[in-house]
Amino acid sequence: MDYPEYKTIILEFHGKVARIFLNRPDVHNAFNNELIDDLFDAFTNLNKEEDVRSIVLTGKGKSFCAGADLNWMKSVIENTFRENFEESLKLAQLMHLIFTHTKPVIARINGAAVGGGVGLMSVCDILIASEQAKFGLSEVKLGLVPAAISPFVMSRIGEANARELFITGERITAEYARKIGLVNQVVTYDKLDETVDRKLDLILQNGPEAVRVVKKMIYDVTQKNFPELLEYTADIIANLRISKEGQEGMNAFLEKRLPSWRTGEN
């Protein structure tokens, strides 16, 4: 697949893994319209890449993502309600695209994440942070709120923790972020790549279709009421049991051999 020449991100392919680097280190990888557009295009196209099994999202330089770019903020002050609505909707749509992506997304949090940067990491599936990273939802300090990112942040940390952090706008450490569920794991910076690669290895051992289905299932389960879930979940497992991948996986287990997706035969 042909990709445009992105100006604000770097997209690399390493075997079955795509790596996306936010590439505005001079402004701590802060959001502007161009960065949002580049990420939207990259993640949309990666949904179509059959050979890509996982995605790593990280930042160049010292920070993961510092939220909104100051020059962008200067421009939105002059925007009309409709212009601000469209820009906010575009950011929310980007978050939803990554949150519901068919490929597992690992956030390699190399440094600070603030505001929209916390939202960007929250829509990823597995979050691994450097112990040096700091986090903040400081929109209220500007007379604003973390509206577009709130559903995704709250899905990770719950209402009680969101109330505290959204209302106070305080900065928190990586270890506190782990304690409240904002990140999955905290490691020293020199162990960051090793830890991410270990998670990638685990993902690549699994059935690709099963991983895609389980991601969709997790999302769907949160959207449905309990009676609906009974037939929905039964339908999922019944279909997987008779699928080519499910049959191969069960037979491989019973025959004590590796499944085809681990031997490269599929």
PENORFEN-V502526 format. One line per field, one symbol per residue. ss: DSSP state (H for helix, E for strand, - for the rest). phi: phi as a letter, one per 40 degrees, with the letter a starting at -180 (. if undefined). psi: psi as a letter, one per 20 degrees, with the letter a starting at -180 (. if undefined). A space follows every 10 residues. Layout:
# PENORFEN-V502526
ss->???
phi->???
psi->???
This chain:
# PENORFEN-V502526
ss->--------EE EEEE--EEEE EE--HHH--- E-HHHHHHHH HHHHHH---- ---EEEEEE- --EEE--E-H HHHHHHH--- HHHHHHHHHH HHHHHHHHH- ---EEEEEE- -EEE-HHHHH HH---EEEEE ---EEE--HH HH----HHHH HHHHHHHHHH HHHHHHHH-- EEEHHHHHH- ----EEE-HH HHHHHHHHHH HHHH---HHH HHHHHHHHHH HHH--HHHHH HHHHHHHHHH HH-HHHHHHH HHHH-----H HHH---
phi->.cbccccbbb bbbbgcbbbb bcbbccbffc cacccccccc cccccccccc ccbabbbabc gcbcacgccc ccccccdccc dccccccccc ccccccdcdb ccbcbbcccc acbbfdcccc cccccbbbbc cccbbabcdc cbgbbccccd ccccccbgcc ccdcccccgc cbcccccccc gcbcabbcdc bccccccccc dccccccdcc cccccccdcc cccbccdccc cdcccdcccc cccdcccccc cccccfbccc ccbgcc
psi->ppqrnqhirp pqpncjpppp ppllhhkkkq qahggggggg gghghhhioh ipirpppaqq biqfpkbppg hghhhhhiqr ggghggghhg ghhgghgghj qhqppponni bqpqchhhgh hhirgpopqq iiqqqqmjhh ijkaqmghig hhghhgirgg hggghhhhjq qqrhhhhghj jhqhqprqhi jggggghghg gggiiqphhh ggghghgggh hiiqrghhhg hghhgghggh hirggggggg hgghjlrqrh iiiji.
